[in-house]
Amino acid sequence: MTDSTNTPMIPIDALRAEADRRTELAERQISSALGHGPVTPLSLFRTAGQRKLIQKAASKELEMGFEYRQEAIAMALELRLQSFRETCNQVLVNGKTRLREQRLQYFTETYAQVERRLNNLTEEFLEEVDHRFQRLDRFANPIVREKEEARLQKRLNNFIDTFEKLMASFAGILNEEIGQPPVESAPEPPVALETDPETDDLLANILKTHETATSDHSL
């Protein structure tokens, strides 16, 4: 049995140098074959057909060399382009993740803060309305008592509707994007509300709280 020897692997960095060395060697051989080297007795007997064959082989070798270089350049450019594309995608993913995390944290904290403020105002209003309902018995006239009860009921309904609309409007901020107009719902017919200073003050406080939170979010 004969001992088998392992052929050493040529490093990748040395492949180009090896290819250039072999190309240079082939060019010298072709140049010598074409008669550019020293004149020998053998070169005097070359026929035109032999020279044509040598020129054809040299042209083919030159064409193969150009194709090799073009493929090598194309592969290098594709590798760089792929690396650049992967880098850009990574930067985009990291940036979007960071921005979405910041938006989620800010919106969650702001939403909880606004909800606490509105809940406090709502609790004050409900306690005040409940106190007024309990005092309906002080009206001896049933008509007056019925009218006052209807007025309090309307105040309660209007307040709750306003509270729900404000919270829905604030939550709708998440659906607004840059370059796209906010989605507008169909306008509702105006509702005739009875003038009541206490209710107006509470609603004004709610609207002010909502506007402050919205302006902070836009900043």
ZADO-1210 file (C-alpha; in nm, 4 decimals, padded with zeros to 6 digits):
<atoms>
<atom x="00.0000" y="00.0000" z="00.0000" code="MET" pos="1"/>
<atom x="00.1177" y="00.3472" z="-00.0767" code="THR" pos="2"/>
<atom x="00.0967" y="00.6274" z="00.1726" code="ASP" pos="3"/>
<atom x="-00.1605" y="00.8912" z="00.0773" code="SER" pos="4"/>
<atom x="-00.0601" y="01.2507" z="00.1234" code="THR" pos="5"/>
<atom x="-00.3054" y="01.5302" z="00.1999" code="ASN" pos="6"/>
<atom x="-00.2877" y="01.8291" z="-00.0317" code="THR" pos="7"/>
<atom x="-00.2555" y="02.1464" z="00.1780" code="PRO" pos="8"/>
<atom x="-00.5464" y="02.3903" z="00.1473" code="MET" pos="9"/>
<atom x="-00.4567" y="02.7266" z="-00.0037" code="ILE" pos="10"/>
<atom x="-00.5778" y="03.0162" z="00.2152" code="PRO" pos="11"/>
<atom x="-00.8590" y="03.2245" z="00.0691" code="ILE" pos="12"/>
<atom x="-00.6471" y="03.5399" z="00.0841" code="ASP" pos="13"/>
<atom x="-00.3813" y="03.3704" z="-00.1307" code="ALA" pos="14"/>
<atom x="-00.6201" y="03.2564" z="-00.4061" code="LEU" pos="15"/>
<atom x="-00.6036" y="03.5865" z="-00.5921" code="ARG" pos="16"/>
<atom x="-00.2236" y="03.5994" z="-00.5737" code="ALA" pos="17"/>
<atom x="-00.2066" y="03.2403" z="-00.6973" code="GLU" pos="18"/>
<atom x="-00.4419" y="03.3213" z="-00.9864" code="ALA" pos="19"/>
<atom x="-00.2345" y="03.6262" z="-01.0824" code="ASP" pos="20"/>
<atom x="00.0851" y="03.4182" z="-01.0719" code="ARG" pos="21"/>
<atom x="-00.0627" y="03.1506" z="-01.2968" code="ARG" pos="22"/>
<atom x="-00.1980" y="03.4159" z="-01.5356" code="THR" pos="23"/>
<atom x="00.1419" y="03.5822" z="-01.5593" code="GLU" pos="24"/>
<atom x="00.3068" y="03.2452" z="-01.6246" code="LEU" pos="25"/>
<atom x="00.0538" y="03.1655" z="-01.8979" code="ALA" pos="26"/>
<atom x="00.1087" y="03.5065" z="-02.0585" code="GLU" pos="27"/>
<atom x="00.4850" y="03.4481" z="-02.0682" code="ARG" pos="28"/>
<atom x="00.4343" y="03.1074" z="-02.2251" code="GLN" pos="29"/>
<atom x="00.1945" y="03.2485" z="-02.4838" code="ILE" pos="30"/>
<atom x="00.4276" y="03.5371" z="-02.5593" code="SER" pos="31"/>
<atom x="00.7134" y="03.2955" z="-02.6072" code="SER" pos="32"/>
<atom x="00.4985" y="03.0754" z="-02.8296" code="ALA" pos="33"/>
<atom x="00.3977" y="03.3711" z="-03.0451" code="LEU" pos="34"/>
<atom x="00.7610" y="03.4452" z="-03.1190" code="GLY" pos="35"/>
<atom x="00.8079" y="03.7395" z="-02.8889" code="HIS" pos="36"/>
<atom x="01.0808" y="03.5492" z="-02.7055" code="GLY" pos="37"/>
<atom x="01.4279" y="03.4663" z="-02.8348" code="PRO" pos="38"/>
<atom x="01.4481" y="03.3338" z="-03.1899" code="VAL" pos="39"/>
<atom x="01.5178" y="02.9616" z="-03.2070" code="THR" pos="40"/>
<atom x="01.5690" y="02.7297" z="-03.5033" code="PRO" pos="41"/>
<atom x="01.2275" y="02.5766" z="-03.4259" code="LEU" pos="42"/>
<atom x="01.0497" y="02.9098" z="-03.4628" code="SER" pos="43"/>
<atom x="01.1767" y="02.9418" z="-03.8201" code="LEU" pos="44"/>
<atom x="00.9785" y="02.6332" z="-03.9251" code="PHE" pos="45"/>
<atom x="00.6438" y="02.7389" z="-03.7773" code="ARG" pos="46"/>
<atom x="00.3682" y="02.7438" z="-04.0321" code="THR" pos="47"/>
<atom x="00.0946" y="03.0016" z="-04.0613" code="ALA" pos="48"/>
<atom x="-00.1576" y="02.7459" z="-03.9362" code="GLY" pos="49"/>
<atom x="00.0414" y="02.6884" z="-03.6214" code="GLN" pos="50"/>
<atom x="00.0657" y="03.0618" z="-03.5548" code="ARG" pos="51"/>
<atom x="-00.3094" y="03.0962" z="-03.6091" code="LYS" pos="52"/>
<atom x="-00.3763" y="02.8116" z="-03.3660" code="LEU" pos="53"/>
<atom x="-00.1493" y="02.9707" z="-03.1068" code="ILE" pos="54"/>
<atom x="-00.3171" y="03.3106" z="-03.1513" code="GLN" pos="55"/>
<atom x="-00.6618" y="03.1517" z="-03.1114" code="LYS" pos="56"/>
<atom x="-00.5558" y="02.9767" z="-02.7922" code="ALA" pos="57"/>
<atom x="-00.4038" y="03.3002" z="-02.6589" code="ALA" pos="58"/>
<atom x="-00.7224" y="03.4902" z="-02.7374" code="SER" pos="59"/>
<atom x="-00.9295" y="03.2271" z="-02.5571" code="LYS" pos="60"/>
<atom x="-00.6985" y="03.2394" z="-02.2558" code="GLU" pos="61"/>
<atom x="-00.7280" y="03.6189" z="-02.2476" code="LEU" pos="62"/>
<atom x="-01.1082" y="03.6013" z="-02.2716" code="GLU" pos="63"/>
<atom x="-01.1232" y="03.3483" z="-01.9881" code="MET" pos="64"/>
<atom x="-00.9034" y="03.5746" z="-01.7783" code="GLY" pos="65"/>
<atom x="-01.1377" y="03.8704" z="-01.8296" code="PHE" pos="66"/>
<atom x="-01.4414" y="03.6562" z="-01.7474" code="GLU" pos="67"/>
<atom x="-01.2747" y="03.5367" z="-01.4290" code="TYR" pos="68"/>
<atom x="-01.1943" y="03.8917" z="-01.3202" code="ARG" pos="69"/>
<atom x="-01.5480" y="04.0109" z="-01.3990" code="GLN" pos="70"/>
<atom x="-01.7021" y="03.7267" z="-01.1989" code="GLU" pos="71"/>
<atom x="-01.4661" y="03.7921" z="-00.9088" code="ALA" pos="72"/>
<atom x="-01.5549" y="04.1628" z="-00.9071" code="ILE" pos="73"/>
<atom x="-01.9276" y="04.0856" z="-00.9308" code="ALA" pos="74"/>
<atom x="-01.9051" y="03.8416" z="-00.6392" code="MET" pos="75"/>
<atom x="-01.7132" y="04.0942" z="-00.4291" code="ALA" pos="76"/>
<atom x="-01.9677" y="04.3683" z="-00.5029" code="LEU" pos="77"/>
<atom x="-02.2583" y="04.1355" z="-00.4263" code="GLU" pos="78"/>
<atom x="-02.0962" y="04.0400" z="-00.0963" code="LEU" pos="79"/>
<atom x="-02.0494" y="04.4043" z="00.0010" code="ARG" pos="80"/>
<atom x="-02.4040" y="04.4895" z="-00.1065" code="LEU" pos="81"/>
<atom x="-02.5476" y="04.2016" z="00.0953" code="GLN" pos="82"/>
<atom x="-02.3455" y="04.3053" z="00.3993" code="SER" pos="83"/>
<atom x="-02.4626" y="04.6657" z="00.3625" code="PHE" pos="84"/>
<atom x="-02.8246" y="04.5527" z="00.3232" code="ARG" pos="85"/>
<atom x="-02.8041" y="04.3387" z="00.6367" code="GLU" pos="86"/>
<atom x="-02.6523" y="04.6298" z="00.8298" code="THR" pos="87"/>
<atom x="-02.9282" y="04.8671" z="00.7184" code="CYS" pos="88"/>
<atom x="-03.1979" y="04.6154" z="00.8086" code="ASN" pos="89"/>
<atom x="-03.0460" y="04.5679" z="01.1523" code="GLN" pos="90"/>
<atom x="-03.0330" y="04.9437" z="01.2108" code="VAL" pos="91"/>
<atom x="-03.3948" y="04.9754" z="01.0959" code="LEU" pos="92"/>
<atom x="-03.5156" y="04.6967" z="01.3243" code="VAL" pos="93"/>
<atom x="-03.3266" y="04.8342" z="01.6233" code="ASN" pos="94"/>
<atom x="-03.4560" y="05.1861" z="01.5614" code="GLY" pos="95"/>
<atom x="-03.8187" y="05.0783" z="01.5192" code="LYS" pos="96"/>
<atom x="-03.8007" y="04.8586" z="01.8276" code="THR" pos="97"/>
<atom x="-03.6571" y="05.1397" z="02.0379" code="ARG" pos="98"/>
<atom x="-03.9111" y="05.3964" z="01.9146" code="LEU" pos="99"/>
<atom x="-04.2069" y="05.1632" z="01.9656" code="ARG" pos="100"/>
<atom x="-04.0889" y="05.0778" z="02.3136" code="GLU" pos="101"/>
<atom x="-04.0616" y="05.4476" z="02.4010" code="GLN" pos="102"/>
<atom x="-04.4045" y="05.5214" z="02.2512" code="ARG" pos="103"/>
<atom x="-04.5666" y="05.2327" z="02.4372" code="LEU" pos="104"/>
<atom x="-04.4138" y="05.3375" z="02.7677" code="GLN" pos="105"/>
<atom x="-04.5059" y="05.7040" z="02.7226" code="TYR" pos="106"/>
<atom x="-04.8607" y="05.6347" z="02.6085" code="PHE" pos="107"/>
<atom x="-04.9263" y="05.3829" z="02.8862" code="THR" pos="108"/>
<atom x="-04.8059" y="05.6216" z="03.1549" code="GLU" pos="109"/>
<atom x="-04.9941" y="05.9185" z="03.0076" code="THR" pos="110"/>
<atom x="-05.3129" y="05.7178" z="02.9584" code="TYR" pos="111"/>
<atom x="-05.3037" y="05.5999" z="03.3198" code="ALA" pos="112"/>
<atom x="-05.2413" y="05.9559" z="03.4391" code="GLN" pos="113"/>
<atom x="-05.5316" y="06.0990" z="03.2370" code="VAL" pos="114"/>
<atom x="-05.7614" y="05.8188" z="03.3486" code="GLU" pos="115"/>
<atom x="-05.6780" y="05.8850" z="03.7139" code="ARG" pos="116"/>
<atom x="-05.7544" y="06.2559" z="03.6762" code="ARG" pos="117"/>
<atom x="-06.0817" y="06.1927" z="03.4986" code="LEU" pos="118"/>
<atom x="-06.1804" y="05.9257" z="03.7494" code="ASN" pos="119"/>
<atom x="-06.1261" y="06.1715" z="04.0338" code="ASN" pos="120"/>
<atom x="-06.3418" y="06.4318" z="03.8617" code="LEU" pos="121"/>
<atom x="-06.6055" y="06.1695" z="03.7844" code="THR" pos="122"/>
<atom x="-06.6141" y="06.0516" z="04.1430" code="GLU" pos="123"/>
<atom x="-06.6652" y="06.4079" z="04.2652" code="GLU" pos="124"/>
<atom x="-06.9438" y="06.4626" z="04.0150" code="PHE" pos="125"/>
<atom x="-07.1215" y="06.1358" z="04.0987" code="LEU" pos="126"/>
<atom x="-07.1056" y="06.2082" z="04.4703" code="GLU" pos="127"/>
<atom x="-07.2552" y="06.5520" z="04.4114" code="GLU" pos="128"/>
<atom x="-07.5340" y="06.4139" z="04.1878" code="VAL" pos="129"/>
<atom x="-07.6066" y="06.1323" z="04.4327" code="ASP" pos="130"/>
<atom x="-07.6374" y="06.3872" z="04.7113" code="HIS" pos="131"/>
<atom x="-07.8877" y="06.5832" z="04.5035" code="ARG" pos="132"/>
<atom x="-08.0901" y="06.2685" z="04.4310" code="PHE" pos="133"/>
<atom x="-08.1097" y="06.1985" z="04.8025" code="GLN" pos="134"/>
<atom x="-08.2454" y="06.5487" z="04.8630" code="ARG" pos="135"/>
<atom x="-08.5338" y="06.5133" z="04.6172" code="LEU" pos="136"/>
<atom x="-08.7666" y="06.4305" z="04.9051" code="ASP" pos="137"/>
<atom x="-08.7408" y="06.7861" z="05.0311" code="ARG" pos="138"/>
<atom x="-08.9605" y="06.9003" z="04.7424" code="PHE" pos="139"/>
<atom x="-09.3211" y="06.8702" z="04.8525" code="ALA" pos="140"/>
<atom x="-09.4618" y="06.9330" z="04.5063" code="ASN" pos="141"/>
<atom x="-09.4462" y="06.6112" z="04.2984" code="PRO" pos="142"/>
<atom x="-09.4139" y="06.8057" z="03.9725" code="ILE" pos="143"/>
<atom x="-09.1106" y="06.9965" z="04.0981" code="VAL" pos="144"/>
<atom x="-08.9616" y="06.6754" z="04.2320" code="ARG" pos="145"/>
<atom x="-09.0138" y="06.4991" z="03.8986" code="GLU" pos="146"/>
<atom x="-08.8613" y="06.7858" z="03.6984" code="LYS" pos="147"/>
<atom x="-08.5561" y="06.8024" z="03.9243" code="GLU" pos="148"/>
<atom x="-08.5091" y="06.4264" z="03.9005" code="GLU" pos="149"/>
<atom x="-08.5253" y="06.4415" z="03.5188" code="ALA" pos="150"/>
<atom x="-08.2728" y="06.7260" z="03.5148" code="ARG" pos="151"/>
<atom x="-08.0302" y="06.5348" z="03.7349" code="LEU" pos="152"/>
<atom x="-08.0695" y="06.2257" z="03.5189" code="GLN" pos="153"/>
<atom x="-07.9869" y="06.4273" z="03.2072" code="LYS" pos="154"/>
<atom x="-07.6809" y="06.5787" z="03.3749" code="ARG" pos="155"/>
<atom x="-07.5623" y="06.2318" z="03.4696" code="LEU" pos="156"/>
<atom x="-07.6090" y="06.0919" z="03.1181" code="ASN" pos="157"/>
<atom x="-07.4379" y="06.3896" z="02.9542" code="ASN" pos="158"/>
<atom x="-07.1405" y="06.3649" z="03.1879" code="PHE" pos="159"/>
<atom x="-07.0909" y="05.9906" z="03.1345" code="ILE" pos="160"/>
<atom x="-07.1208" y="06.0291" z="02.7548" code="ASP" pos="161"/>
<atom x="-06.8640" y="06.3084" z="02.7565" code="THR" pos="162"/>
<atom x="-06.6255" y="06.1027" z="02.9705" code="PHE" pos="163"/>
<atom x="-06.6446" y="05.8027" z="02.7369" code="GLU" pos="164"/>
<atom x="-06.5937" y="06.0185" z="02.4270" code="LYS" pos="165"/>
<atom x="-06.2878" y="06.1869" z="02.5759" code="LEU" pos="166"/>
<atom x="-06.1265" y="05.8560" z="02.6693" code="MET" pos="167"/>
<atom x="-06.2023" y="05.7116" z="02.3242" code="ALA" pos="168"/>
<atom x="-06.0564" y="06.0216" z="02.1593" code="SER" pos="169"/>
<atom x="-05.7392" y="05.9944" z="02.3642" code="PHE" pos="170"/>
<atom x="-05.7021" y="05.6234" z="02.2862" code="ALA" pos="171"/>
<atom x="-05.7504" y="05.7046" z="01.9157" code="GLY" pos="172"/>
<atom x="-05.4123" y="05.8796" z="01.9133" code="ILE" pos="173"/>
<atom x="-05.2536" y="05.5381" z="01.8534" code="LEU" pos="174"/>
<atom x="-05.4304" y="05.5146" z="01.5167" code="ASN" pos="175"/>
<atom x="-05.2849" y="05.8440" z="01.3944" code="GLU" pos="176"/>
<atom x="-04.9716" y="05.8179" z="01.1808" code="GLU" pos="177"/>
<atom x="-04.7455" y="06.0725" z="01.0156" code="ILE" pos="178"/>
<atom x="-04.8576" y="06.1532" z="00.6625" code="GLY" pos="179"/>
<atom x="-05.2095" y="06.0249" z="00.7202" code="GLN" pos="180"/>
<atom x="-05.4989" y="06.2419" z="00.8347" code="PRO" pos="181"/>
<atom x="-05.6742" y="06.1268" z="01.1508" code="PRO" pos="182"/>
<atom x="-05.9891" y="05.9260" z="01.1022" code="VAL" pos="183"/>
<atom x="-06.2883" y="06.1469" z="01.1602" code="GLU" pos="184"/>
<atom x="-06.6219" y="06.0060" z="01.2607" code="SER" pos="185"/>
<atom x="-06.9496" y="06.1361" z="01.1255" code="ALA" pos="186"/>
<atom x="-07.0605" y="06.4514" z="01.3075" code="PRO" pos="187"/>
<atom x="-07.3342" y="06.3950" z="01.5590" code="GLU" pos="188"/>
<atom x="-07.6321" y="06.6270" z="01.5841" code="PRO" pos="189"/>
<atom x="-07.5951" y="06.8879" z="01.8577" code="PRO" pos="190"/>
<atom x="-07.7653" y="06.8077" z="02.1836" code="VAL" pos="191"/>
<atom x="-07.9387" y="07.0828" z="02.3710" code="ALA" pos="192"/>
<atom x="-07.7934" y="07.0868" z="02.7209" code="LEU" pos="193"/>
<atom x="-07.9340" y="07.2687" z="03.0138" code="GLU" pos="194"/>
<atom x="-07.7078" y="07.5328" z="03.1589" code="THR" pos="195"/>
<atom x="-07.5741" y="07.4342" z="03.4969" code="ASP" pos="196"/>
<atom x="-07.2704" y="07.6139" z="03.6439" code="PRO" pos="197"/>
<atom x="-07.1456" y="07.3189" z="03.8485" code="GLU" pos="198"/>
<atom x="-07.1682" y="07.0725" z="03.5611" code="THR" pos="199"/>
<atom x="-07.0078" y="07.3205" z="03.3238" code="ASP" pos="200"/>
<atom x="-06.7127" y="07.3635" z="03.5596" code="ASP" pos="201"/>
<atom x="-06.6591" y="06.9886" z="03.5872" code="LEU" pos="202"/>
<atom x="-06.6788" y="06.9392" z="03.2101" code="LEU" pos="203"/>
<atom x="-06.4403" y="07.2306" z="03.1588" code="ALA" pos="204"/>
<atom x="-06.1889" y="07.0651" z="03.3918" code="ASN" pos="205"/>
<atom x="-06.2182" y="06.7378" z="03.2010" code="ILE" pos="206"/>
<atom x="-06.1670" y="06.9106" z="02.8668" code="LEU" pos="207"/>
<atom x="-05.8686" y="07.1006" z="03.0028" code="LYS" pos="208"/>
<atom x="-05.7136" y="06.7783" z="03.1329" code="THR" pos="209"/>
<atom x="-05.7671" y="06.6071" z="02.7970" code="HIS" pos="210"/>
<atom x="-05.6168" y="06.8987" z="02.6007" code="GLU" pos="211"/>
<atom x="-05.3129" y="06.9119" z="02.8299" code="THR" pos="212"/>
<atom x="-05.2455" y="06.5403" z="02.7898" code="ALA" pos="213"/>
<atom x="-05.2906" y="06.5623" z="02.4120" code="THR" pos="214"/>
<atom x="-05.0511" y="06.8562" z="02.3809" code="SER" pos="215"/>
<atom x="-04.7918" y="06.6743" z="02.5934" code="ASP" pos="216"/>
<atom x="-04.8204" y="06.3714" z="02.3672" code="HIS" pos="217"/>
<atom x="-04.7674" y="06.5797" z="02.0534" code="SER" pos="218"/>
<atom x="-04.4514" y="06.7295" z="02.2033" code="LEU" pos="219"/>
</atoms>
